[in-house]
Amino acid sequence: EAQVTQNPRYLITVTGKKLTVTCSQNMNHEYMSWYRQDPGLGLRQIYYSMNVEVTDKGDVPEGYKVSRKEKRNFPLILESPSPNQTSLYFCASSLLGERSYEQYFGPGTRLTVT
Amino acid sequence: AQSVTQPDIHITVSEGASLELRCNYSYGATPYLFWYVQSPGQGLQLLLKYFSGDTLVQGIKGFEAEFKRSQSSFNLRKPSVHWSDAAEYFCAVGPYSSASKIIFGSGTRLSIRP
């Protein structure tokens, strides 16, 4: 089954404790992206990757890191989480080019930073 | 500035009634427009997209949208809603072939009255 998986689905952590949210896709997609969803703000892009070892900042990259060492995986790293990073996070993947908007989204990770 | 506005935060319609969700955009170049749906507890799914050609586009699940350049609008419609249509709907805009620059609206939550 074609899918994007994220782990964990729910996470409660404390300020400053490094964490990683994993994202994996099994569709051989070149493009992967991370979004955060906040009430009233819709989805905002954090980082994206066009292929292995190619990443770039989205609209709200501060406080986040990503890596793309393998095509299927695109982890999101919060080196020192803060309460303003409490949010619902989505990973997405797609082919490149015209079909890049046909993104497959993961189920989301709800993060709470206290 | 580039933006997407969904003026209705929450809409409730009766099952079987018609639906129209509004979307207005501000975009400097020729826009690539689309609608995504987010069912409760799930990631987003692409409903339909428009780039050029016929201004009335058909999507999945019986949805359609009409592009009106003069009004900078891309409203989503469905003739008869089903209880399973209860979800959050996001309008989005971006340049052709580059989901890395996508801009999402803040979303409209749709509730269905039995």
Chai-1 contact restraints between the chains, C-beta under 6 A:
chainA,res_idxA,chainB,res_idxB,connection_type,confidence,min_distance_angstrom,max_distance_angstrom,comment,restraint_id
A,G40,B,S106,contact,1.0,0.0,6.0,A-B,restraint_1
A,G42,B,F104,contact,1.0,0.0,6.0,A-B,restraint_2
A,G42,B,G105,contact,1.0,0.0,6.0,A-B,restraint_3
A,G42,B,S106,contact,1.0,0.0,6.0,A-B,restraint_4
A,G42,B,G107,contact,1.0,0.0,6.0,A-B,restraint_5
A,L43,B,F104,contact,1.0,0.0,6.0,A-B,restraint_6
A,Y48,B,S100,contact,1.0,0.0,6.0,A-B,restraint_7
A,F90,B,G43,contact,1.0,0.0,6.0,A-B,restraint_8
A,G97,B,S97,contact,1.0,0.0,6.0,A-B,restraint_9
A,E98,B,S97,contact,1.0,0.0,6.0,A-B,restraint_10
A,S100,B,A99,contact,1.0,0.0,6.0,A-B,restraint_11
A,Y101,B,F34,contact,1.0,0.0,6.0,A-B,restraint_12
A,Y101,B,K49,contact,1.0,0.0,6.0,A-B,restraint_13
A,Y101,B,A99,contact,1.0,0.0,6.0,A-B,restraint_14
A,E102,B,L46,contact,1.0,0.0,6.0,A-B,restraint_15
A,F105,B,G43,contact,1.0,0.0,6.0,A-B,restraint_16
A,F105,B,L44,contact,1.0,0.0,6.0,A-B,restraint_17
A,G106,B,G43,contact,1.0,0.0,6.0,A-B,restraint_18
A,P107,B,Q42,contact,1.0,0.0,6.0,A-B,restraint_19
A,P107,B,G43,contact,1.0,0.0,6.0,A-B,restraint_20
A,G108,B,G43,contact,1.0,0.0,6.0,A-B,restraint_21
